[in-house]
Amino acid sequence: MRQAMHAAPPYAVPEALRDAVTLHFAVEQVEVLLADCALLTLRPVLAEPAPGERGLAIDGTPAGRAFAAQVPQLEGTVLHLPVSACGERIGVLCLGFATPPGTAVVEDLQEIATALGHALRDADRITDRYHRVRRAARLTLAAEMQWALLPGFGHQGDGYRLAGQLEPAYAVYGDSFDWACGPSGLILSVTDGMGAGVEAAMLTTLTITALRNARRSGAGLEEQAGLADEAIYGQYGGRLHVSTLLMRFDAVTGETALVDAGSPRVMLMRAGQVRRVELEQQLPLGMFGNTAYTEQHLQLEPGDRLIVASDGVYSSRSKGGVEFGLSSLESLIKTTRMQPADEAVRTMVRGLLDFRRGMEVLDDAVVVCLDWTPDPHPGPKPSGPHPGRERP
């Protein structure tokens, strides 16, 4: 079945899976559901929904539970299997049987669902089919630019789990996040660009591209920030700037280095208690073009959860004019203590949406969650430098 999916044209992966799975298993019905951009609904690929059709709600449905919990769900004779790749939740594979399948069959089919996730992720780069399915509404041009920058919704590495989400998903403009994993950890950035619409999206695009260019050249956090500062100032002359948080995380030791260049806030949940990580705020990127940035350090403990939120989260206001604030964010983070990182992010975004229901959205928001769950018996790691560390 893997061979069938890999041999299929990128736009026909679901059909190749359907034909193969019905040939080898007693499956009578097949559907592939993809999570929409806002992570609110699951939308069918084989029976592609009409424009404007909402799709199946994630909350309160068996398919949604399979997606949220990443655990197979059997509803009568219908099996719902989570579809993911490298820790990123993509959707759900729904299979209908004449009689409920046994445990061994479910395990085999879960492997196939995971293979489907990888195949869809590869196919996504060269076909628009799955992009269209995931859209419950049309994206603004600024949002189109931002979505093209994202590394995905989540990632699972050795000893850690990572997730992020943008809101409003279909009209985001200045907020974004980026990450890159390596043999022993990752580099992460959360950006909050000035302005609105396409101008804000262009500013954020320049920022993330400059940071990637520096990172891929072997620069450390301080040099990444400095080079991006120069690039933004060179383009805008100080007229526009970008609030950015840069982070390098070592998944072996828990050592975390940060450069706080603006408004994104870092919260730490440890043993069920939440506190703000106090960092020295440095100038946003692009204000002067010659700013020297300094790393600060945080030592994580096993089981810690880090949350990074842009000001569109904690500065949001309710219909009654009340600010969401960091205290409300702390309370919301506490409610996620039993959830994995990806579902925790979804819970926090839903909490924000409930808070500002009925209000016109004046600022977009980003939430990123990192959980450190080190393996007590880690295996061998590939050789090579940590992402973002200075070269000798």
C-alpha positions as CSV (number, residue, x, y, z in Angstrom):
1,M,0.0,0.0,0.0
2,R,2.9,2.3,0.6
3,Q,4.2,1.5,-2.9
4,A,0.7,2.2,-4.3
5,M,0.6,5.7,-2.7
6,H,4.2,6.6,-3.7
7,A,3.5,5.4,-7.3
8,A,0.4,7.5,-7.6
9,P,0.3,11.1,-8.9
10,P,0.4,13.6,-6.0
11,Y,-3.2,14.6,-6.6
12,A,-4.4,10.9,-6.5
13,V,-2.8,9.6,-3.3
14,P,-6.2,9.1,-1.5
15,E,-7.6,7.2,-4.5
16,A,-4.5,4.9,-4.6
17,L,-5.0,4.2,-0.9
18,R,-8.7,3.5,-1.3
19,D,-8.1,1.0,-4.1
20,A,-5.3,-0.7,-2.2
21,V,-7.0,-0.9,1.2
22,T,-10.2,-2.3,-0.2
23,L,-8.2,-4.9,-2.1
24,H,-6.3,-6.2,0.9
25,F,-8.9,-5.6,3.7
26,A,-12.6,-6.2,4.1
27,V,-13.2,-2.5,3.9
28,E,-16.4,-1.3,2.3
29,Q,-16.1,2.5,2.6
30,V,-13.1,4.8,2.7
31,E,-12.8,8.5,3.3
32,V,-9.9,10.7,4.1
33,L,-10.6,13.8,6.2
34,L,-8.2,16.7,6.5
35,A,-8.2,19.3,9.3
36,D,-9.1,22.8,8.1
37,C,-6.8,25.7,8.6
38,A,-8.5,26.8,11.8
39,L,-8.4,23.2,13.3
40,L,-12.2,23.4,13.8
41,T,-13.5,20.9,11.3
42,L,-12.4,17.8,9.3
43,R,-13.1,18.1,5.5
44,P,-13.4,15.1,3.1
45,V,-11.0,14.6,0.2
46,L,-12.7,11.8,-1.8
47,A,-16.1,13.4,-1.5
48,E,-14.7,16.9,-1.8
49,P,-17.0,19.4,0.0
50,A,-18.7,22.2,-1.9
51,P,-17.4,25.8,-1.4
52,G,-18.7,27.1,1.9
53,E,-19.6,23.6,3.2
54,R,-18.5,23.5,6.9
55,G,-17.3,19.9,7.2
56,L,-17.3,17.6,10.2
57,A,-16.7,19.3,13.6
58,I,-13.6,18.1,15.5
59,D,-15.2,18.6,18.9
60,G,-17.8,16.0,19.8
61,T,-17.4,13.5,17.0
62,P,-15.6,10.1,16.9
63,A,-13.4,11.3,13.9
64,G,-12.6,14.4,15.9
65,R,-11.6,12.4,18.9
66,A,-9.3,10.4,16.8
67,F,-7.7,13.6,15.5
68,A,-7.6,15.3,18.9
69,A,-6.3,12.4,21.0
70,Q,-4.3,10.7,18.2
71,V,-5.9,7.4,19.1
72,P,-8.0,5.1,16.9
73,Q,-11.8,5.3,17.5
74,L,-14.2,2.6,16.6
75,E,-17.8,3.7,16.1
76,G,-19.8,0.6,15.4
77,T,-18.3,-0.8,12.3
78,V,-16.6,2.5,11.3
79,L,-12.9,2.9,12.2
80,H,-11.4,6.4,12.6
81,L,-7.6,6.4,12.4
82,P,-5.4,9.5,13.1
83,V,-3.3,10.6,10.1
84,S,-0.1,12.3,11.0
85,A,3.5,12.7,9.9
86,C,6.5,13.5,12.2
87,G,4.2,14.5,15.0
88,E,2.1,16.9,12.9
89,R,-1.6,16.1,12.9
90,I,-3.0,16.1,9.3
91,G,-6.4,14.4,9.5
92,V,-8.3,11.2,9.9
93,L,-8.7,8.0,7.8
94,C,-12.3,6.7,8.1
95,L,-12.9,3.0,7.1
96,G,-16.2,1.3,7.1
97,F,-16.5,-2.5,7.7
98,A,-19.3,-5.1,7.6
99,T,-18.2,-6.2,11.0
100,P,-15.9,-4.5,13.6
101,P,-12.2,-5.2,12.8
102,G,-9.9,-7.0,15.3
103,T,-7.0,-5.5,17.1
104,A,-4.4,-6.8,14.7
105,V,-6.2,-5.3,11.8
106,V,-6.5,-2.0,13.5
107,E,-2.8,-1.9,14.2
108,D,-2.0,-2.7,10.6
109,L,-4.3,0.0,9.4
110,Q,-2.9,2.6,11.8
111,E,0.5,2.0,10.2
112,I,-1.1,2.6,6.8
113,A,-2.7,5.8,8.1
114,T,0.7,7.0,9.2
115,A,2.1,6.2,5.8
116,L,-0.8,8.1,4.3
117,G,0.2,11.1,6.4
118,H,3.8,11.1,5.0
119,A,2.5,10.6,1.4
120,L,0.1,13.6,1.7
121,R,2.8,15.8,3.3
122,D,5.1,15.1,0.3
123,A,2.3,15.5,-2.2
124,D,1.3,18.9,-0.7
125,R,4.3,20.5,-2.2
126,I,3.3,19.9,-5.8
127,T,-0.5,19.9,-5.9
128,D,-3.1,22.3,-4.7
129,R,-5.8,19.6,-4.1
130,Y,-5.2,19.2,-0.4
131,H,-4.8,23.0,0.2
132,R,-8.2,23.5,-1.4
133,V,-9.8,20.8,0.8
134,R,-8.4,22.3,4.0
135,R,-10.0,25.7,3.3
136,A,-13.4,26.2,4.8
137,A,-13.3,29.8,3.5
138,R,-11.1,31.8,1.2
139,L,-7.8,32.9,2.6
140,T,-6.9,36.6,2.3
141,L,-3.8,37.3,0.3
142,A,-1.9,38.2,3.4
143,A,-2.9,34.8,5.0
144,E,-1.8,33.0,1.8
145,M,1.6,34.5,2.2
146,Q,1.8,33.6,5.9
147,W,0.7,30.0,5.4
148,A,3.4,29.5,2.7
149,L,5.9,30.3,5.4
150,L,4.8,28.0,8.1
151,P,6.7,24.8,8.9
152,G,3.4,23.0,9.8
153,F,1.1,22.7,12.8
154,G,3.4,20.5,14.9
155,H,6.4,18.3,15.2
156,Q,7.6,15.5,17.4
157,G,11.3,15.1,18.0
158,D,13.4,12.9,20.3
159,G,12.3,14.0,23.7
160,Y,10.0,16.9,22.8
161,R,6.8,17.8,21.2
162,L,6.1,21.1,19.5
163,A,2.9,22.7,18.1
164,G,1.7,26.1,16.9
165,Q,-1.4,27.8,15.6
166,L,-2.4,31.1,14.0
167,E,-5.6,33.0,14.5
168,P,-7.6,34.2,12.6
169,A,-6.4,31.4,10.4
170,Y,-8.0,32.7,7.2
171,A,-7.1,36.3,7.7
172,V,-3.8,36.4,9.6
173,Y,-1.3,39.0,8.5
174,G,1.6,39.9,10.7
175,D,2.1,37.1,13.2
176,S,3.9,33.9,12.4
177,F,6.2,31.2,13.7
178,D,9.0,29.1,12.4
179,W,11.1,26.2,13.5
180,A,13.9,23.8,12.4
181,C,14.8,20.6,14.1
182,G,18.3,19.0,14.5
183,P,20.0,16.0,16.0
184,S,19.6,17.2,19.6
185,G,17.0,20.0,19.6
186,L,15.6,22.8,17.6
187,I,15.6,26.5,16.8
188,L,12.3,28.4,17.1
189,S,11.1,31.9,16.3
190,V,7.8,33.7,16.9
191,T,7.3,37.0,15.0
192,D,4.8,39.8,15.4
193,G,5.1,42.3,12.5
194,M,3.8,45.8,12.5
195,G,0.9,46.9,10.3
196,A,-2.0,45.0,8.7
197,G,-2.8,43.2,5.5
198,V,-0.2,42.5,2.8
199,E,2.3,45.1,4.2
200,A,2.5,43.2,7.5
201,A,2.8,39.8,5.7
202,M,5.6,41.1,3.5
203,L,7.4,42.4,6.6
204,T,7.1,39.1,8.3
205,T,8.1,37.2,5.2
206,L,11.3,39.3,5.0
207,T,12.0,38.7,8.7
208,I,11.6,34.9,8.6
209,T,13.5,34.6,5.4
210,A,16.4,36.6,6.8
211,L,16.4,34.5,10.0
212,R,16.4,31.3,8.0
213,N,19.2,32.6,5.8
214,A,21.3,33.4,8.8
215,R,20.4,30.1,10.6
216,R,21.2,28.0,7.5
217,S,24.5,29.7,7.2
218,G,25.4,28.5,10.7
219,A,24.8,31.7,12.7
220,G,23.8,31.5,16.3
221,L,20.8,33.3,17.8
222,E,22.6,36.6,18.4
223,E,23.9,36.8,14.9
224,Q,20.6,35.7,13.4
225,A,18.9,38.5,15.2
226,G,21.5,41.0,14.2
227,L,21.5,40.0,10.5
228,A,17.6,40.1,10.4
229,D,17.7,43.5,12.1
230,E,20.1,44.8,9.3
231,A,17.9,43.3,6.5
232,I,14.7,44.8,7.8
233,Y,16.3,48.2,8.5
234,G,17.8,48.1,5.0
235,Q,14.4,47.7,3.5
236,Y,12.3,50.0,5.6
237,G,14.8,52.4,7.2
238,G,13.3,52.0,10.7
239,R,9.8,52.9,9.5
240,L,8.6,49.3,10.3
241,H,10.0,46.8,12.8
242,V,9.2,43.3,14.0
243,S,8.8,42.0,17.5
244,T,10.5,38.6,17.6
245,L,11.4,35.9,20.1
246,L,14.2,33.5,19.1
247,M,14.9,30.3,21.0
248,R,17.4,27.5,20.8
249,F,16.4,24.4,22.7
250,D,18.6,21.4,23.6
251,A,16.4,18.3,24.0
252,V,19.1,16.3,25.7
253,T,20.0,18.8,28.5
254,G,17.0,21.1,28.6
255,E,19.2,24.1,28.1
256,T,17.3,26.9,26.4
257,A,18.8,30.1,25.0
258,L,16.5,33.0,24.1
259,V,16.7,36.4,22.5
260,D,13.7,38.6,23.4
261,A,13.4,41.3,20.7
262,G,9.9,42.6,21.4
263,S,6.5,41.6,22.5
264,P,6.0,37.8,22.3
265,R,5.7,36.5,25.9
266,V,7.1,33.2,27.3
267,M,5.2,31.3,29.9
268,L,6.5,28.2,31.8
269,M,4.3,25.5,33.3
270,R,6.1,23.3,35.7
271,A,4.4,20.7,38.0
272,G,1.0,22.3,37.2
273,Q,2.1,25.8,38.1
274,V,2.4,28.6,35.5
275,R,4.6,31.6,35.6
276,R,5.9,34.2,33.2
277,V,9.6,33.8,32.2
278,E,11.1,37.2,32.9
279,L,13.5,38.2,30.1
280,E,15.3,41.4,29.3
281,Q,13.4,42.9,26.4
282,Q,15.7,44.1,23.7
283,L,14.8,46.3,20.7
284,P,12.5,44.8,18.0
285,L,14.2,43.8,14.8
286,G,14.6,46.6,12.2
287,M,14.5,49.7,14.4
288,F,18.1,50.8,13.9
289,G,19.9,48.2,11.9
290,N,23.0,48.0,14.0
291,T,21.6,46.6,17.3
292,A,23.6,44.0,19.2
293,Y,21.5,41.3,20.7
294,T,22.3,39.1,23.7
295,E,21.2,35.6,24.5
296,Q,19.6,34.8,27.8
297,H,19.3,31.3,29.3
298,L,16.7,29.1,30.9
299,Q,17.2,25.6,32.2
300,L,14.2,23.4,31.7
301,E,13.3,20.4,33.8
302,P,11.7,17.1,32.5
303,G,8.0,17.6,32.0
304,D,8.2,21.4,31.6
305,R,5.9,23.1,29.1
306,L,6.9,26.4,27.4
307,I,4.2,28.6,25.8
308,V,5.1,31.5,23.5
309,A,2.2,33.9,22.8
310,S,2.2,37.1,20.6
311,D,0.5,40.3,21.9
312,G,-2.6,39.4,19.9
313,V,-3.3,36.8,22.6
314,Y,-2.8,38.7,25.9
315,S,-3.8,42.1,24.6
316,S,-7.1,40.9,23.1
317,R,-10.2,42.6,24.5
318,S,-13.7,41.2,25.1
319,K,-16.9,42.7,24.0
320,G,-17.1,44.5,27.3
321,G,-13.6,46.0,26.9
322,V,-11.8,43.7,29.3
323,E,-8.2,42.8,28.4
324,F,-7.4,39.1,28.2
325,G,-4.1,39.7,30.0
326,L,-1.3,37.4,31.2
327,S,-3.3,36.2,34.2
328,S,-6.1,34.8,32.0
329,L,-3.4,33.3,29.8
330,E,-1.9,31.6,32.9
331,S,-5.3,30.2,33.9
332,L,-5.9,28.9,30.4
333,I,-2.5,27.2,30.2
334,K,-3.3,25.4,33.5
335,T,-6.4,23.8,31.9
336,T,-4.2,22.1,29.3
337,R,-1.9,20.3,31.7
338,M,-3.2,16.8,30.8
339,Q,-3.2,17.5,27.0
340,P,-0.4,17.0,24.5
341,A,1.1,20.1,23.0
342,D,-0.9,20.2,19.8
343,E,-4.2,19.8,21.6
344,A,-3.1,22.3,24.3
345,V,-2.6,24.9,21.6
346,R,-6.0,24.2,20.1
347,T,-7.5,24.6,23.6
348,M,-5.8,27.9,24.1
349,V,-6.9,29.3,20.8
350,R,-10.5,28.2,21.4
351,G,-10.4,29.9,24.8
352,L,-9.2,33.1,23.2
353,L,-12.0,32.9,20.6
354,D,-14.6,32.4,23.3
355,F,-13.2,35.4,25.2
356,R,-13.4,37.8,22.3
357,R,-16.6,36.4,20.7
358,G,-18.6,39.2,19.1
359,M,-15.6,41.5,18.7
360,E,-14.0,42.6,15.5
361,V,-10.5,41.1,15.4
362,L,-8.0,44.0,15.4
363,D,-4.9,42.0,15.8
364,D,-3.9,38.5,14.8
365,A,-2.4,36.0,17.3
366,V,0.0,33.1,17.5
367,V,0.4,30.5,20.2
368,V,3.4,28.0,20.2
369,C,3.8,25.2,22.8
370,L,6.9,23.2,23.5
371,D,6.9,20.1,25.8
372,W,10.1,18.6,27.0
373,T,9.7,14.9,27.7
374,P,13.3,13.5,27.6
375,D,13.8,9.8,26.9
376,P,15.4,8.2,29.9
377,H,17.2,5.8,27.6
378,P,18.0,7.8,24.5
379,G,19.4,6.0,21.4
380,P,22.4,7.1,19.3
381,K,22.1,10.5,17.6
382,P,23.4,11.4,14.1
383,S,26.5,13.4,14.2
384,G,26.5,17.1,13.2
385,P,26.1,20.5,14.8
386,H,23.1,21.7,16.7
387,P,20.9,23.9,14.5
388,G,21.8,27.5,15.0
389,R,25.0,27.0,16.9
390,E,28.0,29.0,15.9
391,R,30.5,27.2,13.7
392,P,34.0,26.9,15.1
